[in-house]
Amino acid sequence: MTQSIGTKIDELYQARAARLTLEAQVKDLKAVETKIKEDIIAELGTSGLQGAKGQVATASITHKVRPIVHDWEAVYEYIHKNDMFALLHQRITTTLWGAMRDEGEEVPGIAAEDYVDLSLTKASRS
């Protein structure tokens, strides 16, 4: 026997609630990870060590480089001049684009696409 639409909606709501609970737990665990990692880096630094080990894992200091943009205008000019758009993530900010579109401003090269989504809210008990 197939499920009723109401049962499917309830199942979707429960699945989403479970996912959101797990995402919150992941966020909390990530914060714990970050704090412990920072503590280990600080302790290794003050002790003059490059690494250490526990019973189940080994940690060592690594040095990496990441980009920090201080002048977006200069970056955009470089990207445009050198055709290096691969330096950027290729996606549009939906909320800004939507607001521009609502005001009648069209951005060349972007088309609006309708899609079907589902609004899901907890039912109130009567």
ZAMI-158463 format. One line per 3 residues: number of its first residue (from 1); for each residue x, y, z of N, C-alpha, C. Coordinates in pm, whole numbers. Atoms other than C-alpha are relative to their C-alpha. Example, Ala and Ser with C-alpha at 12.3 -4.5 7.8 and 13.67 -1.06 7.14 Angstrom:
2
1 = 89,-119,0,1230,-450,780,90,120,0 | -82,-119,-6,1367,-106,714,-77,109,73
//
This chain:
126
1 = 84,-118,0,0,0,0,89,124,0 | -80,-121,7,134,344,-85,-34,93,117 | 20,-94,-110,179,612,177,-90,115,-45
4 = 81,-119,30,-67,899,197,93,120,-10 | -79,-121,12,58,1246,109,32,58,137 | -22,-50,-136,17,1346,474,111,-74,71
7 = -105,81,-60,237,1058,588,136,37,-58 | -126,-39,65,504,1155,333,47,137,51 | -36,-133,-51,493,1518,452,57,-12,140
10 = -50,20,-136,535,1407,813,137,-66,-1 | -129,68,12,820,1176,712,109,98,-43 | -95,-102,45,991,1463,528,35,94,114
13 = -23,-91,-111,949,1692,828,92,-64,104 | -82,71,-98,1098,1430,1063,143,-19,-51 | -133,17,57,1388,1362,826,78,131,5
16 = -66,-131,-5,1464,1734,800,38,37,143 | -29,-30,-140,1441,1777,1178,121,-80,49 | -114,84,-39,1683,1486,1227,130,55,-62
19 = -119,-55,66,1924,1637,971,45,129,68 | -34,-127,-64,1908,1980,1136,62,-24,138 | -59,36,-129,1979,1820,1475,144,-46,-18
22 = -136,48,27,2281,1641,1331,92,114,-44 | -81,-114,43,2402,1960,1160,40,87,118 | -31,-77,-120,2382,2142,1494,108,-70,81
25 = -102,77,-72,2582,1863,1656,135,11,-71 | -123,-13,78,2838,1880,1374,63,137,24 | -50,-136,-24,2867,2258,1423,66,8,137
28 = -57,-1,-136,2925,2209,1797,131,-78,5 | -123,80,2,3183,1935,1735,112,72,-73 | -100,-77,74,3361,2154,1480,61,108,88
31 = -50,-101,-92,3388,2428,1743,94,-61,104 | -87,71,-96,3533,2177,1992,131,-35,-67 | -121,33,77,3778,2054,1725,91,121,-15
34 = -77,-122,23,3886,2409,1646,71,45,126 | -59,-41,-128,3944,2495,2013,115,-91,40 | -106,95,-36,4146,2180,2078,120,18,-93
37 = -107,-20,98,4347,2234,1758,81,125,35 | -68,-124,-37,4427,2592,1861,83,-19,126 | -74,27,-124,4530,2473,2209,127,-81,-28
40 = -117,84,33,4762,2207,2063,106,82,-72 | -96,-84,73,4922,2454,1820,71,95,95 | -61,-91,-97,4979,2701,2104,97,-73,92
43 = -86,75,-91,5121,2437,2335,126,-49,-69 | -119,42,74,5353,2298,2069,92,119,-23 | -80,-120,23,5466,2652,1992,77,44,122
46 = -68,-45,-122,5545,2742,2352,102,-102,50 | -96,103,-44,5724,2412,2410,113,-19,-100 | -105,10,101,5933,2449,2095,-3,-130,-78
49 = 12,127,72,5808,2120,1952,-66,22,-135 | 64,-3,131,5711,2059,1590,-113,-102,-8 | 103,101,2,5489,1765,1677,-1,-77,131
52 = 14,85,-118,5372,1521,1941,-98,-111,-36 | 94,107,28,5170,1204,1966,-73,-42,125 | 80,58,-106,4898,1053,2174,1,-150,-19
55 = 6,145,17,4795,689,2193,-65,-39,-132 | 70,36,124,4576,700,1880,33,90,-118 | -27,-92,110,4707,992,1676,129,77,23
58 = -120,-83,-1,5007,1207,1590,-36,135,-61 | 25,-134,54,5002,1582,1528,134,68,-24 | -122,-76,27,5265,1799,1369,-38,135,-61
61 = 23,-135,51,5286,2167,1286,29,0,-150 | -22,-19,143,5245,2243,916,-17,149,-29 | 12,-139,41,5279,2575,741,-62,4,-138
64 = 73,-10,126,5037,2664,463,-22,147,-31 | 30,-136,42,4948,2974,267,-141,4,-55 | 135,-18,54,4596,3099,195,-16,145,-41
67 = 16,-138,47,4476,3407,11,-88,82,94 | 79,-98,-75,4351,3709,203,-6,124,-90 | 15,-113,91,4210,3980,-25,-7,130,78
70 = 0,-132,-62,4290,4337,79,-54,108,-94 | 45,-99,99,4188,4513,-243,-75,-72,-111 | 81,72,96,3899,4356,-433,2,67,-138
73 = -5,-68,130,3912,4622,-705,121,-45,-80 | -123,43,67,4271,4527,-785,-11,-146,-45 | 18,141,35,4182,4158,-782,-89,-13,-122
76 = 92,7,114,3886,4208,-1016,65,52,-127 | -70,-54,117,4098,4420,-1248,97,-103,-57 | -94,104,43,4365,4147,-1260,-75,-114,-68
79 = 77,112,54,4106,3875,-1318,-53,34,-139 | 55,-41,129,3943,4068,-1601,110,15,-105 | -110,-26,95,4270,4176,-1765,66,-130,-46
82 = -71,124,29,4418,3824,-1750,-92,-119,-26 | 98,105,23,4097,3626,-1807,20,-117,97 | -24,100,-105,4149,3442,-1476,-123,-16,90
85 = 124,13,-77,3787,3401,-1371,-5,-130,80 | -7,125,-76,3877,3053,-1245,42,24,145 | -35,-32,-139,4009,3228,-933,-123,19,87
88 = 123,-25,-75,3649,3295,-832,-91,-123,-1 | 104,102,1,3371,3060,-731,-101,40,-106 | 92,-31,109,3132,3037,-1020,-144,-21,43
91 = 140,1,-37,2797,3112,-865,-44,144,26 | 59,-131,-18,2568,3410,-830,-66,5,137 | 68,-20,-127,2444,3548,-499,-150,16,-29
94 = 141,7,37,2077,3457,-531,-81,116,56 | 82,-106,-59,1937,3716,-291,24,134,-67 | -29,-127,67,2115,4013,-452,-53,-3,-143
97 = 50,11,137,2037,3891,-803,-152,11,-3 | 145,-7,-6,1672,3845,-705,-49,141,27 | 38,-139,-30,1654,4195,-558,20,88,-123
100 = -26,-77,121,1811,4341,-873,-109,-28,-104 | 103,41,97,1567,4146,-1090,-135,60,36 | 126,-58,-45,1274,4264,-879,-8,149,-31
103 = -4,-144,31,1386,4623,-943,11,26,-150 | -2,-15,144,1394,4556,-1318,138,4,-62 | -137,0,53,1772,4537,-1354,39,-141,-42
106 = -41,130,52,1880,4250,-1576,152,-8,-8 | -144,22,12,2232,4109,-1556,23,-84,-124 | -25,76,123,2358,3999,-1898,60,-137,31
109 = -55,135,-16,2427,3627,-1923,-68,-83,107 | 71,75,-103,2191,3527,-1643,-147,-9,-40 | 142,22,29,1850,3377,-1708,-67,-49,128
112 = 78,48,-113,1581,3318,-1450,-55,-138,-34 | 51,135,22,1482,2955,-1411,-99,-32,112 | 99,43,-99,1163,2848,-1239,29,-143,41
115 = -12,137,-48,1189,2541,-1022,-102,-21,110 | 100,35,-101,959,2362,-786,72,-35,129 | -54,29,-131,1041,2357,-417,-117,-33,92
118 = 105,35,-94,845,2264,-107,20,78,128 | -3,-68,-128,765,2482,193,-50,-100,104 | 35,99,-101,756,2266,506,2,66,137
121 = 10,-56,-136,635,2389,846,-71,-99,90 | 64,91,-95,530,2209,1157,-148,37,13 | 144,-22,-11,154,2169,1177,-35,41,141
124 = 47,-38,-133,-21,2342,1463,-109,-98,42 | 102,93,-49,-233,2121,1681,-125,77,33 | 129,-68,-25,-598,2215,1689,-71,-60,118
//
